[in-house]
């Protein structure tokens, strides 16, 4: 599975094309779909994005954890899967951001990509800076750390 780390900024052209960071593209080389899957975040004014293979893992996880036709399963399916878009890479490693997704994230002429492990997000760069500042403050306030489990990689 792909792992995404780092923060990168890209320009968005008039046609909505944006270059996905090369390290993110490289992480997806073994994915069954050469592009990304993106959908509106339900937690912030950003886009959630990942490879198609990860979406398939989410699907498996959802159907093994939740009853088919339950309200919870329906909510996740309607928002994560129903609002998702498969955005193929062009020859230059760019994707076209659909207007509704760009509007949700407030993306106009610039986009910021932030890796979050198996997923990444796409933000308006100014909003991402503010989000990261708040996240650091919350971490300090709460004294958050991650346990390292030998051989388990933290799980």
Residue frames relative to the residue before (quaternion, step in Angstrom):
aa qw qx qy qz dx dy dz
X 1.0000 0.0000 0.0000 0.0000 0.00 0.00 0.00
X 0.5346 -0.6408 0.4591 0.3046 3.55 -1.09 0.77
X 0.1389 -0.7446 0.6455 0.0981 3.53 -1.24 0.63
X 0.1547 -0.7991 0.5794 0.0424 3.55 -0.80 1.09
X 0.0644 0.7862 -0.6108 0.0688 3.58 -0.82 1.05
X 0.7090 0.4617 -0.3389 0.4114 3.54 -1.24 0.47
X 0.3038 -0.7106 0.6040 0.1946 3.50 -1.43 0.20
X 0.0144 -0.8061 0.5887 -0.0585 3.57 -0.83 1.03
X 0.2430 -0.7616 0.5870 0.1276 3.55 -1.13 0.73
X 0.0374 -0.7887 0.6136 -0.0085 3.56 -1.07 0.83
X 0.4524 -0.6412 0.5402 0.3038 3.52 -1.25 0.49
X 0.2494 -0.7196 0.6270 0.1637 3.52 -1.25 0.58
X 0.3033 -0.7719 0.5254 0.1900 3.60 -0.71 1.01
X 0.7441 -0.4283 0.2854 0.4258 3.58 -1.33 0.13
X 0.6814 0.4703 -0.2893 0.4804 3.61 1.15 -0.52
X 0.5663 -0.6186 0.3752 0.3949 3.59 1.28 0.03
X 0.4607 0.6774 -0.4559 0.3477 3.58 1.23 0.25
X 0.0020 0.7818 -0.6226 0.0334 3.54 -1.00 0.91
X 0.4187 -0.7070 0.5179 0.2380 3.55 -1.00 0.87
X 0.3256 -0.7182 0.5845 0.1912 3.55 -0.78 1.07
X 0.5624 -0.6239 0.4041 0.3622 3.64 -0.81 0.90
X 0.5741 -0.6352 0.4000 0.3271 3.55 -0.93 0.96
X 0.6470 0.5136 -0.3382 0.4507 3.62 0.97 -0.72
X 0.6282 0.5048 -0.3379 0.4861 3.59 1.10 -0.60
X 0.6394 0.5125 -0.3267 0.4709 3.60 0.96 -0.83
X 0.6554 0.5179 -0.3164 0.4496 3.58 0.92 -0.88
X 0.6354 0.5348 -0.3285 0.4498 3.59 1.06 -0.72
X 0.7122 0.4530 -0.2434 0.4777 3.59 1.20 -0.49
X 0.3681 0.7779 -0.4655 0.2066 3.62 1.23 0.02
X 0.7225 0.4178 -0.2599 0.4857 3.63 1.06 -0.60
X 0.4446 0.7009 -0.4482 0.3320 3.58 1.30 0.01
X 0.5538 -0.6366 0.4269 0.3252 3.59 -1.10 0.67
X 0.7375 0.2880 -0.1803 0.5836 3.61 1.24 -0.43
X 0.2944 -0.7673 0.5446 0.1672 3.59 -0.74 1.01
X 0.6017 0.4623 -0.4024 0.5121 3.48 0.16 1.42
X 0.4745 -0.6368 0.5059 0.3367 3.53 -1.23 -0.46
X 0.3052 -0.6754 0.6260 0.2425 3.51 -1.36 0.24
X 0.0082 -0.8102 0.5850 -0.0371 3.60 -0.80 1.01
X 0.0548 0.7721 -0.6318 0.0411 3.53 -1.19 0.68
X 0.6178 -0.5566 0.3914 0.3941 3.60 -1.18 0.47
X 0.4496 -0.6600 0.5293 0.2864 3.57 -1.00 0.82
X 0.3426 -0.7285 0.5495 0.2234 3.57 -1.03 0.72
X 0.6749 0.4929 -0.2915 0.4655 3.59 1.29 -0.08
X 0.8198 0.0615 0.0048 0.5693 3.59 1.11 -0.54
X 0.5816 -0.5537 0.4571 0.3823 3.54 -1.34 0.15
X 0.4736 0.6148 -0.4637 0.4274 3.54 0.48 1.29
X 0.4140 -0.6571 0.5554 0.2973 3.53 -1.35 0.08
X 0.3029 -0.6868 0.6271 0.2079 3.52 -1.13 0.71
X 0.0229 0.8099 -0.5846 0.0424 3.59 -0.95 0.80
X 0.0741 0.7719 -0.6253 0.0870 3.53 -1.21 0.64
X 0.5925 -0.5242 0.4485 0.4160 3.52 -1.31 -0.20
X 0.6481 -0.5272 0.3774 0.3994 3.56 -1.24 0.42
X 0.6162 0.5581 -0.3544 0.4281 3.60 1.01 -0.76
X 0.6402 0.5099 -0.3281 0.4717 3.60 1.04 -0.73
X 0.6125 0.5361 -0.3527 0.4616 3.61 1.03 -0.69
X 0.6345 0.5162 -0.3321 0.4697 3.58 1.04 -0.73
X 0.6300 0.5143 -0.3340 0.4765 3.61 1.05 -0.71
X 0.6292 0.5263 -0.3326 0.4652 3.59 1.02 -0.79
X 0.6301 0.5372 -0.3272 0.4553 3.55 1.00 -0.84
X 0.6578 0.5018 -0.3032 0.4728 3.58 0.89 -0.93
X 0.6577 0.5155 -0.2998 0.4602 3.56 0.94 -0.92
X 0.6584 0.5190 -0.3104 0.4481 3.56 0.90 -0.93
X 0.7321 0.4337 -0.2551 0.4593 3.59 0.81 -0.96
X 0.6537 0.4730 -0.3422 0.4815 3.61 1.14 -0.32
X 0.7215 0.4479 -0.2459 0.4673 3.61 1.13 -0.57
X 0.7915 0.2754 -0.1240 0.5313 3.59 1.09 -0.66
X 0.5212 -0.6310 0.4767 0.3207 3.54 -1.12 0.70
X 0.5255 -0.6222 0.4858 0.3174 3.53 -1.02 0.90
X 0.8320 0.1597 -0.1798 0.5000 3.56 -0.96 1.00
X 0.4275 0.6584 -0.5060 0.3576 3.61 1.17 0.29
X 0.6477 -0.5227 0.3775 0.4059 3.58 -1.20 0.42
X 0.6487 0.5243 -0.3164 0.4518 3.59 0.97 -0.86
X 0.6659 0.4927 -0.2996 0.4733 3.57 0.91 -0.94
X 0.6592 0.5128 -0.3104 0.4540 3.57 0.95 -0.84
X 0.6415 0.5258 -0.3269 0.4530 3.61 0.98 -0.82
X 0.6798 0.4734 -0.2940 0.4767 3.58 0.88 -0.90
X 0.6630 0.5079 -0.3130 0.4523 3.58 0.87 -0.91
X 0.6796 0.5012 -0.2971 0.4457 3.59 0.91 -0.91
X 0.7547 0.3951 -0.2243 0.4733 3.60 0.92 -0.84
X 0.7399 0.4025 -0.2502 0.4775 3.60 0.72 -0.97
X 0.7689 0.3476 -0.1960 0.4996 3.56 0.79 -0.95
X 0.6773 0.5153 -0.2966 0.4333 3.58 0.93 -0.86
X 0.7379 0.3902 -0.2216 0.5042 3.58 1.09 -0.69
X 0.4941 0.6827 -0.4193 0.3376 3.61 1.26 -0.07
X 0.1349 -0.7595 0.6314 0.0793 3.52 -1.22 0.62
X 0.3104 -0.7026 0.6082 0.2003 3.52 -1.06 0.81
X 0.0754 -0.8116 0.5790 -0.0183 3.56 -0.55 1.23
X 0.2319 -0.8095 0.5235 0.1300 3.61 -0.21 1.23
X 0.5005 -0.6187 0.5138 0.3204 3.55 -1.22 0.59
X 0.3149 -0.6857 0.6074 0.2482 3.56 -1.14 0.61
X 0.7642 -0.3929 0.2579 0.4418 3.60 -1.27 -0.06
X 0.7138 0.4171 -0.2428 0.5075 3.59 1.25 -0.39
X 0.5810 -0.6140 0.3682 0.3871 3.61 1.22 0.26
X 0.5093 0.6318 -0.4261 0.3998 3.55 1.20 0.48
X 0.1821 -0.7199 0.6502 0.1605 3.51 -1.37 0.32
X 0.3914 -0.6739 0.5641 0.2729 3.55 -1.25 0.38
X 0.2876 -0.7528 0.5703 0.1593 3.56 -0.70 1.12
X 0.3940 -0.7021 0.5331 0.2600 3.60 -0.66 1.02
X 0.6329 -0.5882 0.3551 0.3569 3.56 -1.04 0.81
X 0.6725 0.4997 -0.3222 0.4407 3.62 0.87 -0.84
X 0.6433 0.4987 -0.3307 0.4775 3.60 1.04 -0.66
X 0.6424 0.5150 -0.3233 0.4664 3.58 0.95 -0.86
X 0.6545 0.5120 -0.3147 0.4588 3.60 0.96 -0.82
X 0.6163 0.5508 -0.3484 0.4420 3.61 0.97 -0.82
X 0.7630 0.3675 -0.1859 0.4982 3.58 0.95 -0.90
X 0.4471 -0.7062 0.4495 0.3152 3.60 1.23 -0.03
X 0.3866 0.7255 -0.4748 0.3143 3.56 1.17 0.61
X 0.0535 -0.7889 0.6121 0.0031 3.55 -0.84 1.03
X 0.8539 -0.0337 0.0587 0.5160 3.60 -0.03 -1.25
X 0.7561 0.2345 -0.1623 0.5891 3.59 1.31 -0.09
X 0.0866 -0.7736 0.6259 0.0478 3.54 -1.21 0.61
X 0.1989 -0.7545 0.6147 0.1157 3.55 -1.16 0.68
X 0.1981 -0.7653 0.6071 0.0810 3.55 -0.91 1.02
X 0.0214 -0.7946 0.6068 0.0004 3.59 -0.87 0.94
X 0.3660 -0.7387 0.5294 0.2001 3.53 -0.78 1.08
X 0.0411 -0.7919 0.6092 -0.0075 3.54 -1.06 0.83
X 0.7323 -0.3811 0.2260 0.5171 3.56 0.89 0.94
X 0.8491 -0.0806 0.0617 0.5183 3.62 -0.59 -1.08
X 0.7332 0.2878 -0.1977 0.5835 3.58 1.32 -0.12
X 0.1348 -0.7466 0.6270 0.1772 3.53 -1.32 -0.05
X 0.3073 -0.7332 0.5731 0.1988 3.52 -1.30 0.29
X 0.2315 -0.7273 0.6286 0.1496 3.53 -1.31 0.47
X 0.0502 -0.8237 0.5610 -0.0652 3.54 -0.70 1.21
X 0.5075 -0.4723 0.5808 0.4267 3.45 -1.45 -0.05
X 0.5289 -0.6821 0.3873 0.3240 3.66 -0.66 1.02
X 0.6536 0.5093 -0.3293 0.4527 3.63 0.93 -0.77
X 0.6543 0.5048 -0.3067 0.4722 3.57 1.00 -0.83
X 0.6331 0.5213 -0.3372 0.4623 3.60 1.02 -0.74
X 0.6240 0.5339 -0.3484 0.4519 3.61 0.93 -0.81
X 0.6710 0.4872 -0.2975 0.4732 3.59 0.91 -0.90
X 0.6380 0.5319 -0.3187 0.4567 3.58 1.00 -0.84
X 0.6735 0.4900 -0.3003 0.4650 3.60 0.89 -0.91
X 0.6196 0.5344 -0.3432 0.4613 3.61 1.02 -0.74
X 0.6771 0.4792 -0.2890 0.4779 3.59 0.92 -0.89
X 0.6410 0.5284 -0.3284 0.4495 3.60 0.99 -0.81
X 0.6392 0.5122 -0.3260 0.4720 3.61 1.00 -0.81
X 0.6483 0.5176 -0.3178 0.4592 3.59 0.95 -0.86
X 0.6582 0.4976 -0.3128 0.4705 3.61 0.95 -0.84
X 0.6272 0.5330 -0.3405 0.4545 3.59 1.00 -0.76
X 0.6633 0.4939 -0.3039 0.4729 3.59 0.92 -0.91
X 0.6436 0.5387 -0.3165 0.4420 3.59 0.91 -0.93
X 0.7688 0.3745 -0.1752 0.4878 3.53 0.87 -0.99
X 0.3623 -0.7466 0.4833 0.2789 3.60 1.23 -0.25
X 0.1954 0.8325 -0.4981 0.1438 3.56 1.08 0.74
X 0.0587 0.7508 -0.6562 0.0470 3.52 -1.12 0.83
X 0.3512 -0.6995 0.5687 0.2528 3.55 -1.31 0.14
X 0.3821 -0.7027 0.5383 0.2653 3.59 -0.88 0.84
X 0.2523 -0.7331 0.6086 0.1689 3.56 -1.08 0.72
X 0.1411 -0.7940 0.5895 0.0458 3.53 -0.60 1.17
X 0.4559 -0.7073 0.4632 0.2782 3.60 -0.56 1.14
X 0.8473 0.1398 -0.1349 0.4942 3.55 -0.88 1.02
X 0.7008 0.4703 -0.2707 0.4630 3.58 1.20 -0.35
X 0.3800 -0.7629 0.4583 0.2522 3.55 1.24 -0.15
X 0.7178 -0.4596 0.2600 0.4537 3.58 1.16 0.45
X 0.6646 0.4771 -0.3266 0.4732 3.64 1.17 -0.03
